[in-house]
Amino acid sequence: MSQNRFQVISKSKETHRQNIQRNIEHRLEVAKAKGDERLVGQLEAEIRYFS
């Protein structure tokens, strides 16, 4: 695999991970605003997993 293709794939993976994390953080804010402690705990665990 060429170095350029490897860089493109790596960049895509990192962008995907960042998008997932940003989505989870938004969902966490909404869950906190609604007072859904069970969901807050689940989302915090997901954030730790993706970090």
C-alpha positions in Angstrom: 0.0 0.0 0.0 1.4 3.4 -0.9 2.3 5.8 1.9 -0.3 8.4 0.5 -3.1 5.8 0.6 -2.1 4.8 4.2 -2.3 8.5 5.2 -5.7 9.0 3.7 -7.0 5.9 5.5 -5.5 7.0 8.8 -7.0 10.5 8.4 -10.4 9.0 7.6 -10.3 6.7 10.6 -9.4 9.6 12.9 -12.1 11.9 11.4 -14.7 9.1 11.9 -13.6 8.6 15.6 -13.8 12.4 16.2 -17.3 12.5 14.7 -18.5 9.6 16.9 -17.0 11.3 20.0 -18.6 14.7 19.1 -22.0 12.9 18.7 -21.7 11.2 22.0 -20.7 14.4 23.7 -23.8 16.1 22.3 -26.0 13.2 23.4 -24.4 13.5 26.9 -25.3 17.2 27.1 -28.9 16.5 26.2 -29.2 13.6 28.7 -27.8 15.8 31.4 -30.3 18.6 30.6 -33.1 16.0 30.8 -31.8 14.6 34.1 -31.5 11.1 32.6 -28.7 9.8 35.0 -28.8 6.2 33.6 -28.2 7.5 30.0 -25.5 9.9 31.3 -23.6 7.0 32.8 -23.8 5.0 29.6 -22.6 7.9 27.5 -19.8 8.6 29.9 -18.7 5.0 29.5 -18.8 5.3 25.7 -16.7 8.5 25.9 -14.1 6.6 27.9 -14.1 3.7 25.4 -13.5 6.0 22.4 -10.8 8.1 24.2 
